[in-house]
Amino acid sequence: MFNRQFARREARLRRLCQEQLRGIEISDPDAVDDICQQLATKRGRPLYLHELPETGGVNAPCGMVLSFDHGDYIFHVAATSDRHRAQIVRHELAHLMLGHAGSNESVVESLLGVLPDGVDPSAVFAALGRTSYDSETEYDAEMTASCLGELFHDLAHSGRERGRSGAVARLDDALVHPRRNRRS
């Protein structure tokens, strides 16, 4: 019963992603900058990617998203691999797609306005970031980020796979990531 509940939840998140990605063209599944720009155009709302200021803490967030009236901002750590950066950005995109990112402008402005002397404003960004996956919101965002990664891969390779021979296609399908073979 418990597994079926999670399978239904994952299927619902996957459908939501598929709907929001309709019309998006992806040639490289890890080219999140290009994908973000296409999503911004489709949503009719600017989306900006930035590196997080270095906070130096072990519990510092890997990424965060802030939404303002004039656009959305996704922040990601600078010192990481391209693959990890792509997962961080997908996770923050998931928060946007799931409606988790509200208007944080007043929170940021009020925090910046009351900082004591000597406190780095980048600490405000660290305080607003996400560092754990223990809530339903974070679980859904991480699950959605994984779905996005799979869908980005599928969209990037759908055009190329039409020309594969039967044997190559079967071998490729057998060796692909196991979660990608399991469709709900």
C-alpha positions as CSV (number, residue, x, y, z in Angstrom):
1,M,0.0,0.0,0.0
2,F,2.8,2.4,1.0
3,N,4.7,1.8,-2.2
4,R,1.6,2.3,-4.3
5,Q,1.0,5.7,-2.6
6,F,4.5,6.8,-3.5
7,A,4.2,5.5,-7.1
8,R,0.9,7.5,-7.5
9,R,2.6,10.5,-6.1
10,E,5.6,10.1,-8.5
11,A,3.3,9.6,-11.4
12,R,1.3,12.8,-10.6
13,L,4.6,14.8,-10.3
14,R,5.8,13.3,-13.7
15,R,2.5,14.3,-15.4
16,L,2.9,17.8,-14.0
17,C,6.4,18.0,-15.4
18,Q,5.4,16.7,-18.8
19,E,2.6,19.3,-19.0
20,Q,4.9,22.1,-18.1
21,L,7.7,20.9,-20.5
22,R,5.3,20.6,-23.5
23,G,6.8,22.6,-26.4
24,I,10.3,22.8,-24.8
25,E,13.1,21.7,-27.1
26,I,16.1,20.1,-25.4
27,S,19.3,19.0,-27.1
28,D,21.5,18.6,-24.0
29,P,19.7,17.4,-20.8
30,D,22.4,19.0,-18.6
31,A,22.2,22.4,-20.4
32,V,20.0,23.8,-17.6
33,D,20.7,27.4,-18.6
34,D,19.1,27.0,-22.0
35,I,16.2,25.0,-20.5
36,C,15.6,27.7,-17.9
37,Q,15.5,30.4,-20.6
38,Q,13.0,28.3,-22.6
39,L,10.8,27.8,-19.5
40,A,11.0,31.5,-18.6
41,T,9.8,32.3,-22.1
42,K,7.0,29.8,-21.9
43,R,5.9,31.0,-18.4
44,G,6.2,34.6,-19.6
45,R,8.3,35.4,-16.5
46,P,12.0,36.1,-16.3
47,L,14.2,33.4,-14.7
48,Y,17.7,34.2,-13.6
49,L,20.5,31.8,-12.6
50,H,23.2,32.9,-10.2
51,E,25.9,31.4,-8.1
52,L,25.4,31.5,-4.4
53,P,27.7,33.7,-2.4
54,E,30.3,31.5,-0.6
55,T,29.2,31.2,3.0
56,G,31.7,28.6,4.0
57,G,29.4,26.6,6.3
58,V,28.9,22.9,6.2
59,N,25.2,23.3,6.5
60,A,25.1,26.0,3.8
61,P,22.5,25.4,1.1
62,C,23.3,24.0,-2.3
63,G,20.6,26.0,-3.9
64,M,17.6,28.3,-3.4
65,V,14.9,30.0,-5.3
66,L,13.5,33.5,-4.7
67,S,10.5,34.8,-6.4
68,F,9.8,38.5,-6.8
69,D,7.1,40.5,-8.7
70,H,9.7,41.1,-11.5
71,G,11.0,37.5,-11.9
72,D,12.4,34.4,-10.3
73,Y,16.0,33.8,-9.2
74,I,17.6,30.4,-8.8
75,F,20.9,30.4,-6.9
76,H,23.3,27.4,-6.9
77,V,26.7,26.6,-5.4
78,A,29.6,27.5,-7.6
79,A,32.1,24.8,-6.5
80,T,30.4,21.7,-7.8
81,S,30.3,19.4,-10.8
82,D,28.2,20.3,-13.8
83,R,26.0,17.2,-13.1
84,H,25.4,18.3,-9.5
85,R,24.7,21.9,-10.6
86,A,22.1,20.6,-13.0
87,Q,20.4,18.6,-10.2
88,I,20.4,21.7,-7.9
89,V,18.9,23.8,-10.6
90,R,16.3,21.1,-11.4
91,H,15.4,21.0,-7.7
92,E,14.9,24.7,-7.5
93,L,12.9,24.6,-10.8
94,A,10.8,22.0,-9.2
95,H,9.9,24.4,-6.4
96,L,8.8,26.9,-9.0
97,M,6.8,24.3,-11.0
98,L,5.1,23.0,-7.9
99,G,4.2,26.5,-6.7
100,H,6.5,26.3,-3.6
101,A,8.2,29.6,-4.3
102,G,6.2,32.5,-3.0
103,S,7.1,36.1,-2.9
104,N,10.1,36.4,-0.6
105,E,10.9,40.0,-1.5
106,S,9.6,41.5,1.8
107,V,11.4,38.8,3.8
108,V,14.7,39.5,2.0
109,E,14.3,43.3,2.3
110,S,13.4,43.1,6.0
111,L,16.3,40.9,6.8
112,L,18.8,43.0,4.8
113,G,17.4,46.1,6.6
114,V,18.1,44.8,10.1
115,L,21.4,43.2,9.7
116,P,23.9,44.2,12.4
117,D,27.2,45.7,11.4
118,G,29.7,43.1,10.3
119,V,27.1,40.5,9.1
120,D,27.6,39.6,5.5
121,P,24.3,40.0,3.5
122,S,25.0,36.6,1.9
123,A,24.1,35.1,5.2
124,V,20.5,36.1,4.5
125,F,20.6,34.0,1.4
126,A,22.0,31.1,3.3
127,A,19.2,31.4,5.9
128,L,16.6,31.2,3.1
129,G,18.2,28.2,1.4
130,R,17.2,24.6,1.7
131,T,19.6,22.2,3.3
132,S,17.6,19.1,4.1
133,Y,15.0,16.9,2.5
134,D,12.9,16.0,5.5
135,S,9.7,17.8,4.6
136,E,7.0,16.9,2.1
137,T,7.8,20.0,0.1
138,E,11.5,19.1,-0.2
139,Y,10.7,15.5,-0.9
140,D,8.3,16.5,-3.8
141,A,10.9,19.0,-5.1
142,E,13.6,16.3,-5.1
143,M,11.4,13.7,-6.7
144,T,10.3,16.3,-9.3
145,A,13.9,17.2,-10.0
146,S,14.7,13.6,-10.7
147,C,11.6,13.4,-13.0
148,L,12.8,16.5,-14.8
149,G,16.3,15.0,-15.3
150,E,14.7,11.9,-16.8
151,L,12.3,13.9,-19.0
152,F,15.2,16.3,-20.1
153,H,17.1,13.2,-21.1
154,D,14.1,11.7,-22.9
155,L,13.4,14.9,-24.8
156,A,17.1,15.3,-25.8
157,H,17.3,11.8,-27.1
158,S,13.9,11.3,-28.7
159,G,14.9,12.7,-32.1
160,R,18.1,10.7,-32.2
161,E,16.5,7.4,-31.2
162,R,14.3,7.2,-34.3
163,G,17.2,6.2,-36.5
164,R,18.7,3.5,-34.2
165,S,18.8,0.0,-35.4
166,G,16.7,-2.6,-33.5
167,A,19.7,-4.3,-31.8
168,V,21.3,-1.0,-30.8
169,A,17.9,0.3,-29.5
170,R,17.4,-2.9,-27.4
171,L,20.9,-2.8,-26.0
172,D,20.6,0.9,-25.2
173,D,17.2,0.3,-23.5
174,A,18.6,-2.6,-21.4
175,L,21.5,-0.5,-20.2
176,V,19.6,2.8,-19.5
177,H,19.0,3.9,-15.9
178,P,16.6,1.5,-14.2
179,R,14.1,4.2,-13.1
180,R,13.7,5.3,-16.7
181,N,12.5,1.8,-17.7
182,R,9.7,1.9,-15.1
183,R,6.8,4.0,-16.4
184,S,3.6,4.5,-14.5
